[in-house]
């Protein structure tokens, strides 16, 4: 049976691997083989033909993520996905943004292409967060990342598959470029100019107004020099269509003031503690806006959790119970917040959470996930579920951290669901939120 010989030789080689490589070498080799595994299938025709055989060669592509870090425990688990987590496993935000764009706009036959996409520079996280306001409905323009003189392969390939149409209110523009980010040839581009984060954010707000044709209910103001504190605003901007504007710790730039005056009736929320945005900034905003409040807490992990829990009328995620989607990014990769914006506003909608370590889950984040851990009394098929998107490879969020997140998100019988009061649908702990009086005569007006 000649068709069986390749299988016999392969089996013989596999039997010899332990003695030739040892345990460590065997694991490394097995991971390498999985990256491009060729399987030879021998199919016997069961419907006559005299026992006719057919040999088929099938190539199976298996994503590997930092293979030396992939095993966890004795057998290990794949870093791409677990029961309750899905990893977008790019080595940088450029790759993550391309993958997230295709995950939220899968290029299947007959699918409606996005109206347009936005492209921001790979060294300008502020532009990425400002662009996130267009990533959700109704515009649904994914945020991609590019260089100033060349377009990365991941971005070019994503655009070629997305095929943004340039229709509707975009007036034929299929790719909006901010801050000089390069756009592949063949796309009708529109440029957003600005020499500072505040100017770029003001440009995105004006574009949002033209495309959505409605006033924002709310505005989020963040510090342009504190990426870890600003990152959670990107997910909310995509979810609600609320613009993100930039301030310094002690000053409000003129472009931001101009945008605030345009939307004087909008409620403004300052994201971050006083050490990030001072009372002076809150006072300046209050002079031109209907109301202003501070949301957040000290520490980038705690600040994101406080924002995730917060609610004030129609503003805020109010994530205090199980049954939600979430995204998790490392504060060292702020452009991952822009990459995740489309995920926050489609599928299982939910806030962006922050970790400051790739090696271990921050204790505050662990407590939060335990508090909203889903549970069931009798029938797990009628329960609600949590799901977490992880942004980046194992250098951003490690395998052991992913394993712990998966366990904390896993549905459990109420008796085993931990001490979190929300398991099974109860209320969570109250958010840590500071509120400040509006010094404006329009205090309290919406």
C-alpha positions as CSV (number, residue, x, y, z in Angstrom):
1,X,0.0,0.0,0.0
2,X,2.2,2.9,-1.2
3,X,-0.2,5.5,0.0
4,X,0.4,4.5,3.6
5,X,4.2,4.8,3.5
6,X,4.4,8.5,4.3
7,X,2.3,7.9,7.4
8,X,4.4,5.0,8.5
9,X,7.6,7.0,8.1
10,X,6.1,10.0,10.0
11,X,4.9,7.7,12.8
12,X,8.4,6.1,13.0
13,X,10.0,9.6,13.2
14,X,7.6,10.8,15.9
15,X,8.5,7.7,18.0
16,X,12.1,8.6,17.8
17,X,11.7,12.2,18.8
18,X,11.8,11.8,22.6
19,X,15.1,10.0,22.6
20,X,16.6,12.4,20.1
21,X,15.5,15.7,21.5
22,X,14.6,15.1,25.2
23,X,11.5,16.6,26.8
24,X,12.4,20.2,26.3
25,X,13.4,19.8,22.7
26,X,10.3,17.7,22.0
27,X,8.0,20.4,23.3
28,X,9.7,23.1,21.3
29,X,9.6,21.0,18.2
30,X,6.0,20.1,18.6
31,X,5.1,23.7,18.9
32,X,7.1,24.5,15.7
33,X,5.4,21.6,13.9
34,X,2.0,22.9,14.9
35,X,2.7,26.2,13.2
36,X,2.4,24.5,9.8
37,X,1.3,20.9,10.1
38,X,0.9,18.8,7.0
39,X,-1.5,15.9,7.4
40,X,-1.6,13.0,4.9
41,X,-5.1,11.5,4.9
42,X,-5.8,8.1,3.3
43,X,-9.5,7.9,2.3
44,X,-11.0,4.5,1.4
45,X,-14.0,4.7,-0.9
46,X,-16.8,2.8,0.9
47,X,-19.0,2.7,-2.1
48,X,-17.3,0.0,-4.2
49,X,-14.4,0.6,-6.5
50,X,-12.5,-2.4,-5.2
51,X,-11.2,-0.7,-2.1
52,X,-10.0,2.3,-4.0
53,X,-7.8,4.6,-2.0
54,X,-7.1,8.3,-2.3
55,X,-4.3,10.3,-0.7
56,X,-5.1,13.9,0.3
57,X,-2.6,16.4,1.7
58,X,-4.2,19.0,4.0
59,X,-2.2,21.9,5.5
60,X,-3.4,23.1,8.8
61,X,-2.3,26.6,9.9
62,X,-2.1,27.0,13.7
63,X,-1.3,30.4,15.1
64,X,1.6,30.4,17.5
65,X,2.2,33.3,19.9
66,X,5.7,33.6,21.3
67,X,6.2,29.8,21.2
68,X,8.6,29.8,24.1
69,X,5.9,31.3,26.3
70,X,3.0,29.4,24.9
71,X,3.0,26.3,27.3
72,X,1.2,26.9,30.6
73,X,1.5,24.0,33.1
74,X,2.4,20.5,31.9
75,X,0.3,20.3,28.7
76,X,-0.3,24.0,28.1
77,X,-3.2,25.6,26.3
78,X,-3.4,27.7,23.1
79,X,-2.9,31.4,23.6
80,X,-5.3,32.3,20.8
81,X,-8.5,31.4,22.7
82,X,-9.9,29.8,25.8
83,X,-13.4,29.1,27.0
84,X,-14.1,32.7,27.9
85,X,-11.3,34.7,26.2
86,X,-10.3,35.5,22.7
87,X,-6.8,36.9,22.0
88,X,-5.9,39.2,19.1
89,X,-2.3,38.1,19.2
90,X,-0.4,40.8,17.4
91,X,3.2,41.8,18.2
92,X,2.2,45.5,18.1
93,X,-0.9,47.6,17.8
94,X,-0.6,47.8,14.1
95,X,-1.2,44.1,13.7
96,X,-3.9,44.2,16.5
97,X,-5.8,46.9,14.7
98,X,-5.8,45.1,11.4
99,X,-7.0,41.9,13.1
100,X,-9.7,43.6,15.1
101,X,-10.9,45.4,11.9
102,X,-11.4,42.1,10.1
103,X,-12.9,40.5,13.2
104,X,-15.6,43.2,13.3
105,X,-16.0,43.5,9.5
106,X,-15.5,39.9,8.3
107,X,-15.0,40.0,4.5
108,X,-17.4,37.3,3.5
109,X,-19.2,37.2,0.1
110,X,-22.2,39.5,0.1
111,X,-21.2,41.4,3.3
112,X,-21.6,45.1,3.2
113,X,-18.2,46.8,3.3
114,X,-17.6,49.6,5.8
115,X,-18.3,53.1,4.6
116,X,-14.7,54.1,5.4
117,X,-11.8,53.4,7.7
118,X,-9.5,55.7,9.6
119,X,-5.7,55.5,9.7
120,X,-3.6,57.0,12.4
121,X,0.2,57.2,12.9
122,X,2.0,54.5,14.7
123,X,3.5,57.0,17.2
124,X,0.3,58.9,17.9
125,X,-1.9,57.1,20.4
126,X,-3.9,60.4,21.0
127,X,-5.1,60.4,17.3
128,X,-6.1,56.7,17.7
129,X,-8.3,57.4,20.8
130,X,-9.9,60.5,19.1
131,X,-10.6,58.4,16.0
132,X,-12.4,55.8,18.0
133,X,-15.5,57.9,18.0
134,X,-16.1,56.7,14.5
135,X,-15.5,53.0,15.1
136,X,-19.0,52.3,16.5
137,X,-22.5,52.8,15.1
138,X,-23.7,54.4,12.9
139,X,-20.4,55.0,11.1
140,X,-18.5,51.8,12.1
141,X,-15.2,52.9,10.7
142,X,-12.4,50.7,12.1
143,X,-9.2,52.4,13.3
144,X,-6.0,51.2,11.5
145,X,-2.4,52.1,12.1
146,X,0.2,53.2,9.6
147,X,3.6,54.9,9.3
148,X,4.2,58.4,8.0
149,X,6.2,57.3,4.9
150,X,5.0,53.8,4.3
151,X,2.1,51.5,4.9
152,X,2.6,48.4,7.0
153,X,1.7,45.1,5.3
154,X,-0.9,44.3,8.0
155,X,-2.7,47.6,7.4
156,X,-2.5,47.3,3.6
157,X,-3.9,43.8,3.7
158,X,-6.7,44.7,6.0
159,X,-7.8,47.6,3.8
160,X,-7.6,45.4,0.7
161,X,-10.0,42.9,2.4
162,X,-12.2,45.5,4.0
163,X,-12.7,47.4,0.7
164,X,-14.2,50.5,2.3
165,X,-16.8,51.8,-0.1
166,X,-16.5,55.6,0.3
167,X,-20.3,55.9,0.2
168,X,-22.9,57.8,2.1
169,X,-21.9,61.0,4.0
170,X,-18.2,60.4,3.4
171,X,-18.6,61.9,0.0
172,X,-16.5,59.3,-1.7
173,X,-13.7,59.2,0.8
174,X,-12.8,55.6,1.7
175,X,-9.9,56.3,4.1
176,X,-9.5,59.2,6.5
177,X,-5.9,59.8,7.5
178,X,-4.9,61.7,10.6
179,X,-1.6,63.3,11.4
180,X,0.1,62.4,8.1
181,X,-0.5,58.6,8.3
182,X,0.3,57.0,5.0
183,X,-2.6,55.5,2.9
184,X,-2.2,52.7,0.3
185,X,-2.6,53.8,-3.3
186,X,-6.0,53.1,-4.8
187,X,-8.0,54.5,-2.0
188,X,-9.6,57.9,-2.0
189,X,-8.2,59.6,1.1
190,X,-9.2,62.5,3.2
191,X,-6.7,64.2,5.5
192,X,-7.3,65.5,9.0
193,X,-4.6,68.0,9.9
194,X,-3.4,69.1,13.3
195,X,-0.1,69.8,15.0
196,X,-1.3,68.8,18.5
197,X,-3.5,66.1,20.1
198,X,-6.1,68.8,20.8
199,X,-6.2,69.9,17.2
200,X,-6.5,66.4,15.9
201,X,-9.3,65.6,18.4
202,X,-11.1,68.8,17.3
203,X,-10.9,67.7,13.7
204,X,-12.3,64.2,14.5
205,X,-15.2,65.9,16.4
206,X,-16.0,68.0,13.4
207,X,-15.9,65.0,11.1
208,X,-18.1,63.1,13.5
209,X,-20.6,65.9,13.4
210,X,-20.7,65.9,9.6
211,X,-21.1,62.1,9.3
212,X,-23.5,61.5,12.2
213,X,-25.4,64.8,11.8
214,X,-26.3,65.0,15.5
215,X,-25.1,66.7,18.6
216,X,-23.3,64.5,21.2
217,X,-25.1,64.0,24.5
218,X,-21.8,63.8,26.3
219,X,-18.1,64.6,25.9
220,X,-15.1,62.9,27.6
221,X,-12.0,64.9,28.4
222,X,-8.7,63.1,29.0
223,X,-5.1,64.1,29.6
224,X,-3.0,64.1,26.4
225,X,0.1,63.2,28.4
226,X,-1.4,60.3,30.4
227,X,-2.1,57.4,28.0
228,X,-3.0,54.8,30.7
229,X,-5.7,57.1,32.1
230,X,-7.0,58.1,28.7
231,X,-7.3,54.6,27.1
232,X,-10.7,53.6,28.5
233,X,-12.3,56.6,26.8
234,X,-11.8,55.0,23.3
235,X,-14.2,52.2,24.0
236,X,-16.9,54.5,25.3
237,X,-16.5,56.9,22.3
238,X,-17.1,54.0,19.9
239,X,-20.1,52.7,22.0
240,X,-21.9,56.1,22.3
241,X,-20.5,58.3,19.6
242,X,-19.3,60.7,22.2
243,X,-16.2,62.7,21.2
244,X,-12.9,62.5,23.2
245,X,-11.1,65.8,23.7
246,X,-7.7,66.5,25.2
247,X,-6.5,68.7,28.0
248,X,-3.3,69.1,30.0
249,X,-3.1,68.7,33.7
250,X,-3.6,72.4,34.4
251,X,-4.8,73.9,31.1
252,X,-7.4,73.4,28.4
253,X,-6.0,74.0,24.9
254,X,-7.9,76.4,22.6
255,X,-9.1,73.7,20.1
256,X,-10.6,71.8,23.0
257,X,-12.4,75.0,24.3
258,X,-13.7,75.6,20.7
259,X,-15.2,72.1,20.6
260,X,-16.7,72.5,24.0
261,X,-18.3,75.7,23.0
262,X,-19.8,74.1,19.9
263,X,-21.5,71.5,22.1
264,X,-22.3,73.7,25.1
265,X,-25.4,71.6,26.0
266,X,-23.4,68.4,26.3
267,X,-22.5,67.0,29.7
268,X,-18.8,66.7,30.1
269,X,-17.0,64.0,32.0
270,X,-13.3,64.4,33.0
271,X,-11.6,61.0,33.2
272,X,-8.9,60.7,35.8
273,X,-8.0,61.8,39.3
274,X,-6.8,65.3,40.3
275,X,-3.2,64.3,39.8
276,X,-4.0,63.8,36.1
277,X,-6.5,66.6,35.5
278,X,-6.7,69.3,38.1
279,X,-9.6,71.2,39.6
280,X,-8.5,74.2,37.5
281,X,-9.2,72.3,34.3
282,X,-12.7,71.3,35.6
283,X,-13.4,74.9,36.4
284,X,-12.3,76.1,33.0
285,X,-14.6,73.5,31.3
286,X,-17.5,74.4,33.6
287,X,-17.5,78.0,32.3
288,X,-18.5,76.9,28.8
289,X,-20.3,73.6,29.4
290,X,-23.7,72.7,30.8
291,X,-22.2,70.4,33.4
292,X,-18.9,68.7,34.2
293,X,-18.1,65.8,36.5
294,X,-15.0,63.8,37.3
295,X,-15.0,60.1,36.8
296,X,-12.1,57.8,37.8
297,X,-9.6,56.9,40.5
298,X,-5.9,57.0,41.2
299,X,-4.0,54.2,39.4
300,X,-4.5,53.3,35.8
301,X,-6.0,49.9,36.6
302,X,-8.4,51.3,39.2
303,X,-9.3,54.3,36.9
304,X,-10.5,51.9,34.1
305,X,-12.5,49.9,36.6
306,X,-14.1,53.0,38.1
307,X,-15.1,54.1,34.6
308,X,-16.5,50.6,33.7
309,X,-18.7,50.7,36.8
310,X,-19.8,54.3,36.5
311,X,-23.3,55.4,35.4
312,X,-25.0,58.7,35.3
313,X,-28.3,58.7,33.3
314,X,-27.5,57.7,29.8
315,X,-23.7,58.0,30.3
316,X,-21.5,55.1,31.5
317,X,-21.2,51.4,31.1
318,X,-22.8,50.5,34.5
319,X,-21.0,47.2,34.5
320,X,-21.8,46.0,38.0
321,X,-23.3,42.6,37.1
322,X,-22.4,39.5,35.0
323,X,-23.3,39.0,31.4
324,X,-21.0,41.3,29.5
325,X,-18.2,41.6,27.0
326,X,-14.9,43.3,27.9
327,X,-11.6,44.1,26.3
328,X,-8.2,44.1,28.1
329,X,-5.1,46.0,27.0
330,X,-1.7,46.7,28.5
331,X,-1.0,50.3,29.4
332,X,2.3,50.1,27.7
333,X,0.5,49.8,24.3
334,X,-2.0,52.7,24.3
335,X,-2.8,52.3,20.6
336,X,-4.4,49.0,21.4
337,X,-7.2,51.0,22.9
338,X,-8.0,52.3,19.4
339,X,-7.6,48.9,18.0
340,X,-10.1,47.5,20.5
341,X,-12.7,50.3,19.9
342,X,-14.6,48.4,17.2
343,X,-14.8,45.3,19.5
344,X,-16.2,47.4,22.3
345,X,-19.2,48.5,20.1
346,X,-20.1,45.2,18.4
347,X,-20.6,41.6,19.3
348,X,-20.5,41.5,23.1
349,X,-20.3,45.2,23.8
350,X,-18.3,46.3,26.8
351,X,-15.6,48.5,28.3
352,X,-11.9,48.5,28.0
353,X,-10.1,47.3,31.1
354,X,-6.4,48.0,31.7
355,X,-3.5,45.9,33.0
356,X,-0.1,47.2,33.9
357,X,1.6,43.8,33.8
358,X,2.1,41.0,31.4
359,X,3.1,38.6,34.1
360,X,0.4,38.8,36.7
361,X,-3.2,39.9,37.0
362,X,-3.5,43.1,39.0
363,X,-5.4,42.4,42.3
364,X,-7.9,45.1,41.7
365,X,-8.8,43.6,38.3
366,X,-9.0,40.1,39.8
367,X,-11.5,41.4,42.4
368,X,-13.6,43.1,39.8
369,X,-13.8,40.0,37.6
370,X,-14.6,37.9,40.7
371,X,-17.4,40.4,41.6
372,X,-19.1,40.0,38.2
373,X,-18.4,36.3,37.8
374,X,-21.5,34.7,36.3
375,X,-23.3,32.0,38.1
376,X,-26.3,29.7,37.8
377,X,-28.7,28.0,40.2
378,X,-30.1,25.1,38.2
379,X,-29.7,25.5,34.4
380,X,-26.4,26.8,32.9
381,X,-27.9,27.1,29.5
382,X,-30.2,29.8,30.7
383,X,-27.4,31.8,32.4
384,X,-25.5,34.9,31.3
385,X,-21.9,34.8,30.3
386,X,-18.8,37.0,30.4
387,X,-16.3,37.2,27.5
388,X,-12.9,39.1,27.4
389,X,-11.0,40.1,24.3
390,X,-7.2,40.2,25.0
391,X,-5.2,42.7,23.0
392,X,-1.7,41.7,22.0
393,X,0.6,38.7,22.3
394,X,2.1,37.2,25.4
395,X,4.5,40.2,25.8
396,X,1.4,42.3,26.5
397,X,-0.8,39.9,28.4
398,X,0.9,36.6,29.4
399,X,-0.5,33.1,29.2
400,X,-0.9,32.7,32.9
401,X,-2.7,36.0,33.1
402,X,-5.0,34.8,30.4
403,X,-5.7,31.5,32.2
404,X,-6.7,33.3,35.4
405,X,-9.0,35.7,33.5
406,X,-10.6,32.7,31.8
407,X,-11.2,31.1,35.2
408,X,-12.7,34.3,36.6
409,X,-15.0,34.7,33.7
410,X,-16.2,31.0,33.7
411,X,-19.8,30.3,34.6
412,X,-20.1,28.5,37.9
413,X,-22.8,27.1,40.2
414,X,-23.8,29.8,42.6
415,X,-22.4,27.8,45.5
416,X,-19.0,27.9,43.9
417,X,-19.2,31.3,42.2
418,X,-17.0,33.0,44.8
419,X,-17.7,35.8,47.2
420,X,-18.7,38.4,44.5
421,X,-22.3,39.5,45.2
422,X,-23.1,39.7,41.5
423,X,-22.7,36.0,40.7
424,X,-26.0,34.9,39.3
425,X,-27.2,38.4,38.6
426,X,-26.9,40.4,41.9
427,X,-25.5,44.0,42.2
428,X,-21.8,44.7,42.3
429,X,-19.9,47.0,44.5
430,X,-20.5,50.8,44.1
431,X,-18.0,52.6,41.8
432,X,-15.3,54.8,43.2
433,X,-16.3,58.1,41.6
434,X,-15.5,61.7,42.5
435,X,-18.0,64.4,41.6
436,X,-17.3,68.1,41.5
437,X,-19.7,70.9,41.5
438,X,-20.0,72.9,38.3
439,X,-18.8,76.4,38.8
440,X,-20.9,77.5,35.9
441,X,-24.2,79.4,36.4
442,X,-25.7,76.6,34.2
443,X,-25.0,74.0,36.9
444,X,-27.1,70.9,36.6
445,X,-28.4,71.7,33.2
446,X,-28.3,68.9,30.5
